[in-house]
Amino acid sequence: MPPWRRRFDPPAVPDQFTTDALTFLEALYQSAVRLARNRDAAQDLVQDTYLKAFRARRRFTPGTNLKAWLFTILHNTWRNQRRDRARARVEADSETVEQLVDLGAGADRPTDNPEAGLLEAVLSDDLRTALDDLPQPYRETVWLRDVEELSYQEIAAILDVPIGTVMSRLSRARRQLYRALTEAGRNQGGQGAS
């Protein structure tokens, strides 16, 4: 069992709702990693999501899409956290920050980011770069559609945007990915001919 799963304690007597909700734990975690881009923050986000879901379980309508409901809670929680952090006042010692940047600039070490680790292991450098270069709303939409295989309507509800926005983001993201990969292929083809 991964260590982050031990941090979450479901209710002592599991009922059908708890059992069903916990089947989506891994999918929610993977999505949280995509959003937060940090393993610890993703774990906290999933814990907050389940805490809210268990507290609001009476508001869930049995027979409806539990996965979409949980993803909606996850995304709303993430949005609220981002908004709260943006409001918080940040104080930084600029000299210390500059020293850390200088130290990190020459570092050649693997990343602690699980998303980056997964992308490195599975995807080509070109595809990884193309995905990383997508704006956050596009990356998020592509992830929910192509990885989580949610419907446009479910994605629209999760992201709290119109369904047309989901379709246009997905279309634009795929066009950007296609252009980036086509360009990368041309660049590689030109290098091999030299």
N, C-alpha and C positions, 0 to 999 in steps of 0.2 A: 504494500500500500504506500503510495507516495506520501511524504511527510506532510504536505499541505492538506491532505484529506483528513489527517488526524486532528487538525485544528478545528474541524467542524463537528459538533456533536448534535445530531438530530434528536428529536423528542425521544424520551425513554421508551415509550410504547409506540412502535411504528404502526401507523394506520395506512390505508390505501393512498391517501393524498401524499403522505411522507414518502412512501415507497415509490410512487409514480414520480414525484418531484425529484427525488435523488437519482433517478435514472438519467437525468440531464446534467448531472454534476460535471462530468468531463467536458461536455459540449459548452456549458456555460464558462468553465475555466478557460478553454481554448479561445472563446470569444473575448473573455476578459483580458487575456494576454494580448490579443490584437488591439484592444482598446487602450489598455494601460501601458503596454510595452515594457512591463516590469513584472517579474514573477511575484514579488511580495505584494505589490499593489493589486495584482490580479487576484491573489488569494483573498485579500481583504475585501475586494469588490464582490467576489462570489459569496463570501460569508455574509456580507451585508445584504446581498440579494436574497439568500435563503432566510435570513432572519426576518426580513420584510415579508417574504412570501409566507412563512409560517405564521407570522402575526396577522396577515391579511387573508388567510386561507378561507375564511367565511365569505369573502368577496369573490372567490373563484367559483365560476359556474361549472359544475361537473358536466362532462360531455363536450366541453369546448377545448380548444387547443392549449394544453398546459405548457408546452414548450414555448409557444409564442408569448404566453402570459409571463413566464419566467424571464424570457429574453427582454420583454418590455421593462420589467422591474430592473434587470441588470443595466440596461441602457439609461433608464431614468436615474438610477443611482449614480452611474458614472457621470452623467451630465451634471447632476447636482454637486458631485464632488469637484468637478472641474470648475463650476461656477463659484463654489465656496473658496477654492484655492485662488481663483483669480481675484476675489475680493480681499483675501488676506494680504496683509502688508508683508513684504519680503525685505529683509535687511541682509546685506551681504558685505563682507570685507573684500573689496575689489582686488587688493593685493594678493590675498589668499586664493581667490578665484583665478587670477592670472597665473599664479604658480602652479595650480592644479592643471590648468589648461596646458601649460608648457610641459608638465610632466606627462600628461596623457597624450600629447601630440605624437610622441615617439614610441608610445607603447604598442607592442605587437602581441596582444594577448587575446584569447577568446573572449567573447562577450558573455555577460551574465544574463542576457536577455533570452528567455526561452524561445520567443518567437524568432529571433534572429538565428538561434541554434537550429530550430526546425527548418527554417528556410535554407540555411547553409547545407543541411543534410539532404534535403529533398529537391530543391530547385536549383536550376542553373544560375550562374552569377548574373546573367542578363535578365532573367525573369525576376530574380530577387531584387535587383536594382530597379527594374520597372515597377514592381509592386511598392517598393519603398518610396519611389518618387511620386506615387499617386497622392493626391490630397486626402486627408483623413476621411471626409465623407464618402469619397469614392472607394477607398480601401475597405471601409466598414461595410458598405453596400455589397461589394464583391464578395467579401467574406461571408456575410449572411446568406447570400444567394448561392454562391458556388461551393462553399464548404459546408455550411449548415443546411443548405438546400431548403430554405424557407421560401414561401410564396411571396410574390410582390406585395400582396395585401398584408401578410404578416410582418414583412420588413417595414412597410409604411407605418404600421401600428407601433412597432418597436422603436423606430427612429422618430416617430411623431411628425411625419411629413406626408404630403399627398402621394398617392400611388404613382402619379405621373412623375414626381420628383425621383422616386425610386427607379423608375424605368429610365429616365434621362441620365441619372448618375451612373447606372449600370452600363448604359450604352456608351457614355463618354469615357468611363473607366476602361472598358474593353477596347475602345478606339485608341486611347492613350497607350494601353499595353501593347496593342498591335503595332502602333507606330514605333514605340520604343524597341520592341523586339525586332522589327523589320530593320530599323536603323542599326541595331547591334549586329544583326546578321550581315548587313552590308559591310560594316566596319571589319568584321572578322573575315569576310570573304576577300576584302581588299588587302588585309594583312597577310593572308595566306598566299596571295599571288605575288607578293614582293620578292 
